[in-house]
């Protein structure tokens, strides 16, 4: 089992990472043994639930069950399989707010399912369901992907790989189950080589692609593209933080809903339904993802710009959520806005942002002027989008921790 830790350094606002453990974990990999080894690793490094904001794992039922046994709120895949009966360590359902906890009890921090793994399930599990429900789509997928597989297999053999390189002048990328974007990357490469595909198939003495198959592959690639872009962003080792989760999800939803396809409509609908189901809490901004909402609105790049028009009614609630979090910290000092008004040189066209004039709409409705309220309003109205600019505003350490470090 591998365990890593990630945090943002207050002085540089850079994301830091460290490997805590990489240990042999013999079977059975049941929930009670996972809890034991996690608790042991936490203890070895002096970590407690007070300084662990959350633990992120994949959507495996054993991981999800580990955290569910302790009455910890879990945001997870709707299709999780939890039908395995396991014996061993006895767990008690513990309310995290209780002041008294029995000595020796294992209490794990809040749990969040890995969003990139969930996105990969949309492209695999949900896509397979579409094939089962549509014989026509299944047949077209079988022939088109089958010919792609013949090319990919040929690229792995020295003799045929040499024949292909004579035409492509590059090595073919091939799908890999453990690399979540590999299918998209492989199809993307074939799309750029579309004019050379007839010659490639001829050299290998393989049946040529039909136009309908090439059109299908182009549409399949188009469906996968927004999800692949989101996965790449969320897998970033340096810049990725919790506040960067919700905006890409809304961007994926927007792109999928805007797609107009001819050959892959059933596939698009299945992926769209699966995506909306798996990420319903985030897409509907339910209260169980308030931490993610707070992390997003306190991210200097996003603030309130990511909120789509259909959820404009949530704007006031989100502002109050941010305000209450600031007030809970106390000791919020007054600070003045810096004169600098820096803008990014280039807007990221992957995201769908709301109109600028709606972002601080609530500020006109404010009647009270608490220090926490003034500070949060000034933060939302500040057009700068980098973390260091917040430090230039002479924010107190407490409010800076709330606005940036704790949530992200």
N, C-alpha and C positions, 0 to 999 in steps of 0.2 A: 504494500500500500504506500502510495506517495502522498505526502502532506506538505503543502507550501503555505507561506504567509505573505500577505501583501498589505502595504500601508502607504500613506502619503506623508512625506517629510514636511513638517511645518515651515522650515526655513527655505527650502527650495521648491516646494509644492510638486516635487517629482515623485512618481510611483516607485516604491522600493519593493523588492521581492527576495525571498530567501527560501531554501529547501529545508524543512524541518526534519523530514524523515522519508526514507525510501526502503521499506522493509518487506521481507518475505512474509506473505500472509497466507498460510496453508488453509485449505478448505476445512470445514464448511465456512462459507462467507456469509453467515447469517447476521441478523441485526444486532444480536447481543454481543457477538465477538467484535463487530465493527465499533460498537459503543465502548467496549473495553479498551481497544487499542487507541482510539481517538482520545479517550480520557487520559490514558497513560502518556501519550505524546504531549498533550496539553500540560500535564503536571511536570514533565521533564523540563519544559521550557518556561515554567512559571506562568502559564497562560490561564486565564479564568474567563467566565462569561462576562465579566465587567470590561475586559479589554478585547474580547472577540466580538466584533459587530455581527458577523454571520459566517456560516460555513457553506461553501458551494460544492455540490457534488453533481454527478450525472443523474439521470432519471431512473437508475436501477431501483427495483422495488425494495431491495435490502437496505439501501441507503435511506430511502424515503421512510421506510418503516422504523429505522433506527431513531429518527428524530420525532416521528409521530408518537412513539411510545412515551415521550416525555411531555406531551401536551404543548409542544412548540409549534407555532404557526408555520405552516409549510406552503410555499407557492410552488406547485409541481405540475407535471404532465397529467392531464385528465385521464389518460389511458394506462396509468401505472398498474402493474400487476402485483397484487398483495394477497395471494392465495396460498402461500407456503406456511405451514404450521411448523414452528421451530421451538425446541426445548432448550433449557439452559438457565442462564442468569435471569432472576426474577426482577421485573421492572415495576415501579410504581408510577402512576400518573401524577405528575408533579406540576403544580401551578407555579410558574416562574415568579409570581408576585408574592408568594408566601415567604414570610420572614424566617420560619423555622423549617429546616430540611433535615431529614434523618442523616446521621453521620455515615459516610461511606457511599451514599447514594450517588449514582452517575447522573449528572445534569449537563446536557449538551447545549451549546448556543443555538440561536435561531438558524434555520436552514433555508437555503434558496437553491432550487434546481438550476443546473447549468443551462443558460438560454441557448448557447450555441449547440449543445446536444439536442435540445428540444427542437431547434430549427432543423437540424439534420433529420430528425424523426419525421418532420413534415414532408421532407423531400424523399424519404424512403418509405416509411410505413404508410403514410397517407396516400402517397403516389401509387403504391402497390394495390391499395384498396380500390383506386380508380380503375386500374387494369382489370380487377376482378369484376367490377360492376359494368364494364363496357367491353364486350367481345371485340367490337370493331377497333377500338383503341388498343386493346391488348394485342391484336394481330399486327397492327401497324407498328406498335412499339417493338414487338418481337422481331420483325424483319429488319427494321431500321437499326435498332441497338445490336442485333445479331451481326450485321455487316460491320458496324463500328467495332464490335468485339473481335471480329476476324482481323481487322487492321491492328488493333491494340495487341493482340496475341502475336501477330507477325512482327511487331516492333520489338518484341522481347527475344526473338531468335536472331542470332548474328547474321545469317545469310539473308533472310528476308528483310531484316532491319536495314541492311546495306542497300537493298533495292529501294526501300522507301526513302532513305536519306538522299538518294540520287534525285528524287523528285521534290521532296519537301525542304531539303537543306537544313533540316532540324530534326530532333528526336521527338517522337510522339509522346504526349503525356497520356498516362493510363489511369483509370479509376482505381481507388484503393478504399476499402471499407472503413479504415481507421482515419482516413483523411477526408473530412466531411465535405470539402469543396472540390474534391478530385473529379467527380463526375461533371460538374460545371466547367472546370478548367479543361477537361478533355474534350467536351463538346464545343467549347469556345474555340479551341485550337482547330478542330475540324471545320468549324464554320469559317475560319479565316483561310482554310485550305480548300474551300468548296470547289474552286475552279480546277484544282489539281486532283481531286478525288477520282475522276474517271481514269486518269493515267495510273494512279496508285493501285486501283483495283485491277487494272489491266496487267500491270507488271506482276501482280501476285496471282493472276489468273482466278480472280474472285468475281462473283456476279456483281455488276455495277449497281450503284444506287439509283433508284427511281426518283423522279422529281418530287413525288408525293412524300417519299421517305425523307428527302432532304428538307422539304418544307416542314415536316413533322419535327425533325431534329432542331431546326431553327426556332420553332415555337417552344419546344421543350427547353432549349437554352434560354429563351426569353423569360419563361416562367421561373427558372432557377436563378436568374441573374440577381434580382433584388435580395433574395434570401442569401445568396453567396456573398454579396457585398456586405450585408449585415453581419454574417458570420466572420468575415475578415475584420470588420471593425471591432466586434466584440472579443475577438481573439488577440487583439493588440497587446503586446507584452509591456509597453511603456505607458501609453496614454489611456488605456481602458480603465474605467471606474464605473461604479454603480449608476452614476448619473447619466451614463451613456447607453443605458439599456432601453428605456421607453421610446425615445425619438426614433431609433432605427426600426423598432417594431411598427410604429405608425407609418414610417416611410415604406416598409414592405407592404403593409395593408393597402396603402394608397396605390402603389405600383401594380399590385395584383388586381385590385378592383378596376383599374384603368385599362387593363389588358383586353384586347379585342382579337381573339384567335379563331382560326378556322378548323384546324385539325385536332387541336388538343383542348377543346372546351371542357370535356368531362374531367380531364386531368387538372385543369386550372381550378374548376369548382371544388374538386376533392381536396386539393392543396389549400385553397382558400378556407374551406370549412374546417379542415384540420388545424390550420394556423389560428383561426379565430377561436376555436375550442381550447387549444392548448395555452393560448395567451389571453384568455378572456378577462382575467383579473386586471392585467395591464391595459388592455385595449378599452376596457370600460372604467378604468380608474377606480376600482373597488377599494374599500377601506383596508383590505388585507395587504395591499401593496403601497400603503402610505409612505413607508420608508423609501421605496423606489421613487415615488412621486417627489418627496422632499429632496432626495439626492439629485433629481433632474432639475428641479426649479432652482436649486442652489448651485447648479453648475454654471459658471460664468458664461459659457458659450451658448447654453440653451435658455436658461431662465424660464420665461413663459412663452417663448416663440414657437415651441413645438406643439402647443395645444391646438388641435384641429377645431374648426368652426362648430362641428357637431357636438363638441364637449365644452363649448364656451361657457355654459352654465356652471361648470366646475371651477371656473377661474377664481371666484370669490372663496370657495372652500379651500382651494390650494393655497391661496394667500393667507388665509387664517391658519392653516396647518403650519405654514412657515413661521407666522407670527408667534403662535403658541410655543413652537419649539425654541424660538429666540428668547421669549419671556421666561421659559423654564430655566434657562441658563442663568438669568439674573446678571446684575452688574454690567449692563450694556452701556458703554460710554458713548457720549455724543461725538460725532465726527463730521467733518465737513467734506463735501464732494471735492475731489481734485479737479483741476481745470482741464486736465487731459481728457480727450474724447476720442480714443483710438478705435479704429475699425479694422477688421481683418481685410487683407488685400484681396482675398478671394473667398466667396461664399461656397460652402460645400453643397453642391447641387443634389446630393443624395437625399437630403432632408426636405420636408415640406413645412415651411414656417408660416405662421399667421402674420397678418398685417402688423407692422410696427406700432401703429397708433392704438392697437387694442391691448398692448402688453401691459400698460400701466393704467388701465381704465379704472381700476379700483382706487387708485390714489386720489381721485377726485371725490370719492365717497367717504373718505376717512374723516372722522370728526375728532377722534382722540389723538394725542400726540405723545404716546409713551416713547421712551428712548428705543425700546426694541422695535416698535412700529416704524419709527422714523428710519432706523437703520435698515430694516428689511425693505422699506419702500425705496430708499436711496440705492440699495443694491439692485433692485429690479429695474430701476430707471437708468442705471449706469449702462451705457452702450458698449463698454469695453467687455471683451470676451475671454481674456486670459487670466490665469490664477494670480500671477504676480501683481497685476494691477490692483487687486483687492488689498494686498499688503500696503500698496502705496497710499491707500485711503486711510491709513492709520486705524484699521479695525482693531478692536481689542482682541486678545488671544481667544477669549471665550466665543465671541461672535464669529471670528474667523474659523474656529473649529467647527461650529455649527453649520456655517454656510458652505464650507468646502470639505474639510477633512473628515468629519464624523460620518456624514451621509455617503461620501464617496470612497 
